[in-house]
Amino acid sequence: MPAVSIDTAPPRVTLRTAPTVPYDGAIAAARTCYSPRVIAPSEVTDKQRDSIGPLTFEGGHHTVFQHAHFEFGLENISRQFVWSVLHAYPFYNSEQSSQRYVKLREPRAFLPPLDGEARDVYERAVLRAWDRYEELSALLKDDAWAILKELRYLRPSNSAARHAAVEREAEKKAIETARYVIPIAAFTSMVHTVSGLVLHRLHRMLNAGDTPYEASMVIGAMVDLVKEVDPLFFEKVGLETLESAGLPEAAFPRPLASGDAFAHAFDQRLAGRVSHLRDWSTHAEPVTAEAVRSTFGLTVDQLSDDEAIERVMNPARNRYRLDMLNVSYHSPMMRALHHASYVFEKKLSHTADSQDQRHRMVPASRPLMTFADTAAPDYVTPRLIRGNDRAAAVFHQAMVEAWAAKNRLVALGVPLEFALYVLPNAVSLRMVESGSLIALQHKWTLRTCFNAQEEIYLASMDEIAQVRAVHPRLARHLGPPCVLRNGIVAPRCTEGTHFCGVPVWLNFPQAERRL
């Protein structure tokens, strides 16, 4: 065994807030559909609990179970489990500890049920990764400091406090990049809120992702806590969990050797891009214009295509696009953007996609890593590392070590589900992602900002460039907040003291992002 073991513990699940009678609340909501007034939960009878609950649940009338919301505190859960299960669908809310800004001091990570040589290989892989993280954090700080001194116009005459602030920022940029070597087994913590309906679905489908063992512990604890509040919420309806062997995904053929052939074919289609426009609404511009006219009862003689598109996309004429609250879906006019849609093939690291998937209105077909795993190291290298020869050597060695450990675990008979946990945040994920313009324009506004995570920024720049080529009128007014707000409202930048230091609005999209 290693001289130092990883810091691990079982998942810690707490129920922060919950309704007192969620099951009766659902029955009361169902009764309200057939009543001239709102029915209170206190009016629900035993007979109605036995009849209305199962009748609505089994009949597919599930909205009544959506009124109850449960707010959980989740600790000692892996990044892999969060990506594979908790954030793999749209219907949740999370506030999660950030690896971009919080230094990972201790090697705290999920430990599967392993013993003997397998446990030794696993623990050593995690500890080595943390050592590489420390090395890279130190190697990259000076590079980040050199760039930030220019971007922040730092001079020797500036105050010591100003110098210290920029130095702290450089350290954060260094750990943001160094985190790419941290294994996806790394622990995270979060506040996670779901409706009662979603909790039922999580319970039903806990075996469907790449982490059924960890999912059974975490989701099982979530369900148990709700049962303590109201046993009826799960006793009366929805008890069944689908077994792994019975899932349709389990019947798919496995790659003959590994996912390497798939990865090669996918990358050829990308042709050097992070994101490749695979498909789009051919007539998106005239259809969007017609949707605007339909909203206001106008003919093409009264409102041309060009004018309709300008009214909905130009921030000088549509102030909704400047509102950081994102009221797009509440605007009758902007709902016309639902009808233009785009499909992208893209490749991101695990750590970047863990942020990208939070854009829940732009869903993706993400890989089952237990199918798409590669035998050879397959990873994304951040630009800051590519520019530093010593850091690049450390990073490459970390990747070789991670895949060697994963492959050794598989050779020892460890289930791939468990072996994958030692892979790094940098591991490549290839997916098909799509969205309507109403969702994408909001995402691109946030993610073309120079403060956005680098890979998602690069993907977003790829995407708007390709959309501009096929639909120039729709794409004319796409860009970060400072570009949209320039000359219209002040301040241009919405980041406050986190302003990137570059006047991007002067030459977007040609402005150079250095960090």
Residue, then its C-alpha position, 0 to 999 in steps of 0.5 A: m500500500p502507498a505510504v500515504s492514502i487518499d482521503t476518502a469517505p462515504p457520500r454525505v447526503t443531507l436534506r436541507t429543505a423539503p415540503t412537510v407532506p409532499y405526497d398529500g400535496a401531489i394528491a391535492a394538486a390532482r384534485t384541484c384539476y377537478s375542483p372550482r377551488v384550490i384543494a389543501p393537502s390537509e383535505v386529502t383522505d386515506k382513500q384518495r392516497d390509495s387511489i389518486g396517487p397510483l392512478t396519476f403516477e401510473g397513468g403518466h400524469h406526473t406534473v402533480f409530483q413536480h410541485a414538491h422540491f427537495e434541496f440536498g447537500l451532497e458531499n464526498i461525491s465524484r466529479q464522474f458521478v456528477w457528470s454521468v448522472l446528476h448533470a446529464y439531464p436538464f431538470y435540476n439546479s446545482e451550485q457546485s464547488s469549483q475546481r477553477y477557483v478552489k485549490l485542491r490541497e488534499p487528494r480527496a477522491f472516491l474509492p471503489p470497493l477494491d483490494g489487494e494490487a487493484r487498490d494499490v494501483y488505484e490509490r497510487a494513480v490518484l496520489r501521483a495525479w495530485d503530485r502532478y497538479e502541484e508541479l503544474s500549479a507552480l510551473l504555470k504561475d509565472d506564465a500566467w503572472a507575465i500575461l496578467k501583468e500586461l493585461r492589468y497594466l501593472r507597473p512597479s509604481n502600483s500599490a503592493a495591494r494591487h500587485a498582490a491582487v494580480e498575483r492571486e489572480a495568476e495563481k487561480k489561472a495556474i490552478e485552473t489549468a493544472r486541474y486538467v491532471i486531477p482524476i475524475a474520481a476527485f470529490t466535489s460538493m454541492v447544493h442540489t435541488v430536484s422536484g419530486l418527479v425528478l427524484h422518482r426518475l433518478h431512482r428508476m434510472l440510477n443504473a443507466g449511467d457510467t457510475p451505477y455503484e456510486a449512484s446507488m449510494v447517493i440516490g439511495a440516500m436521497v430517497d431514504l431522507v425523503k422517506e423520513v419526511d414522508p414515507l408515502f411519497f415512495e411507498k405508494v408510487g414508483l418503487e421500481t429501479l431498472e436493473s442494469a441488465g435490463l437497460p436497452e443500452a446494455a444490449f448495444p455491441r461493445p467496440l471490438a477492441s476499444g474506442d480508439a477507432f471511433a475517436h479517430a473517425f470523429d476527429q477526422r470530421l472535426a478537421g481541427r475544430v473544437s466544434h463542427l457544424r454538422d446540420w442546421s435549419t436550411h431556411a432558418e432566416p426566412v422561417t424566423a422572419e415569418a415567425v416574427r411576423s406571425t407574432f404581430g399579425l404582419t405580412v411580408d409587405q409590412l415587415s421584410d425578412d431583413e427588418a424582422i431579423e434586425r428587430v429580434m437580433n440587434p441589441a440596439r433594437n431589442r433590449y432583451r438581449l442586453d438583459m443578463l437575467n435572460v428573459s428570452y423565453h418570456s418574450p413573445m418576440m424572441r420565441a421566434l428564435h425557437h425555429a432555427s436550430y443547429v447541430f454540432e459535433k464537438k470534442l471537449s475535455h471532461t472538465a470543460d464538458s462538466q461546465d458545458q452541460r450546465h447549459r441545459m437548453v443545449p442538450a448533447s448525446r454524450p458518450l457512455m465512457t464505459f463504451a467509448d474508452t480508449a486504450a491509448p491516452d486521449y486527452v485535451t491539452p490546455r494552451l497555457i501548458r502547450g506554451n511551457d515546455r517543462a509543464a508540457a512534459v509533466f502534463h504528458q507524463a501525467m496522461v501516460e501514467a493515468w492511462a497506464a493505471k486504468n489499463r492495469l486495473v482493467a487487466l486485473g479484472v476491475p470493472l471498467e466502471f471503477a477503472l475509469y475513475v483514475l482518468p484525468n479531467a483532461v480525458s476527451l469526450r466526443m458528442v453531438e450537441s444541438g440547440s435552438l437559436i434562442a438557447l444558443q444565442h444566450k450561451w454564446t453571449l456568456r461563453t464568448c467572453f474572455n473569462a469563459q472556460e477556454e475550451i467552451y470559448l473556443a467551441s463557441m467561437d467555432e460555432i458562431a463562425q460557422v453559423r455566420a457562414v450559413h446564416p449571416r443575418l441571424a449571426r450578425h449580432l452574436g458575441p460577448p456582452c461587451v460587444l452587444r452593449n457597446g455604444i448602447v448601455a454602460p458599462r460595456c463589460t458586465e464582469g466588474t472587477h473581473f474585466c479581462g483587460v482587453p477591449v474586445w468590442l473594438n475588433f471582435p471576433q479577431a480580438e486575441r485571447r491570451l489567457 
